[in-house]
Amino acid sequence: MGEKVTIRDVAKYAGVSPAAVSYVLNGVNKVSDETKQRILKAVKELNYEPNLTAVSLSKKKSNIIAVMFPLINDSLATIFKDNHYYSEMISGIEYVMRKHGYDLLISGANNPTECMKWIQKRNVDGLLFLGVFPNRLYKEMKALSTPVVLVDTYEKYERDFHHITVNDENGGYIATKHLLDLGHHAIGFVAHHLTDSPIDKKRFSGYERALREAGMQTCKEHIFEAQDSSFENGYKLGKELLRHPTRMTALFASSDTLALGIMKALQEGGKRIPDDYSIVGFDDLTFSSYSSPSLTTVRQDVFNKGVVAATAIIQAIESHATTLQHINLSVELIVRNSTAEKK
């Protein structure tokens, strides 16, 4: 492999100064068109690749956007291994960023001080925060000049940043009302972390509203926390239901991943879906239509949420707009084979 071509090599080949090459590469209009074309020809013929770090420093723009996740046990492994929701959202984010010439940098945070040090050390153009972070981190982020977009956040600082959410409360409502309309009255609600997840609280609020409108009260024995959005945790909860039978005939789970884990455990225990239990999930992840039976779910178009989030951060970077975007995306019920009228 030959030595790396430098800006000085390009300048010598084109018969110009290194400064002239730098002007052309950085879009500075200080050379003639004839000189510009000679330099661009030299760049092409020498297969010159600019040093992105140097270009970033000279332009004060890196074309890198960081996507931050809350760390679980000091690692992102659990998020991507067990939660396909984030994989689908990252797909939407990456799709838009690539089209607009931005690179994606993924990292995790749980300690606000360490997170701020990381941000200051990286020359990123913008930050996407996916999920819920410590309130102190939001407070410190307000001092950043770097544009920030929050996704799936219902904290008190949400109005201080661009943020993207879906109508989680309505999602919980339409899922529960669907089960009520099918004649089910003993309906369980399965959360990830009902005590500290604002998203689950919104979905639970919709669940309660549907029951209230039907003249029913919430039963504590029908509320479950899985502790995490994973197939394994849903499966464990399904096994618990088999060991401690209840009068429930239907379940609304706060994610497709949990719902499918519950379904597998119940089916292994001899229960029939939807004859013995009707089950509704939330998200409409790609694999939900391929389960057996296919999963009735609240669709929030996760890929599109990523597209909207990436578009918002790029607009914030490139327009320098001071008006904050607060986008609430709609949801819809997708009826498949995991729900049926109560027999």
Protein Blocks (a to p, Z undefined) as FASTA:
>chain_A
ZZdddfklmmmmnopafklmmmmmnopafbcfklmmmmmmmmmmnopacdfklmmmmnop
ghiacdddddehhiaklmmmmmmklmmmmmmmmmmmmmnopacdddddfblklmmmmmmm
pccfbdcdedjddfklmmmmmmpmbdcddehiabfklmmpccddddfklmmmmmmmmmmm
nopabdcdddfblmlpmklmmmmmmmmmmmmmnopacdfklpccehiacfklmmmmmmmm
mmmccfbfbdcdfbfklmmmmmmmmmmnopacfklpccddehjaaklmmpccddddddeh
lmlmmmmmmmmmmmmmmnopabdcdddddddddddfkbccdZZ
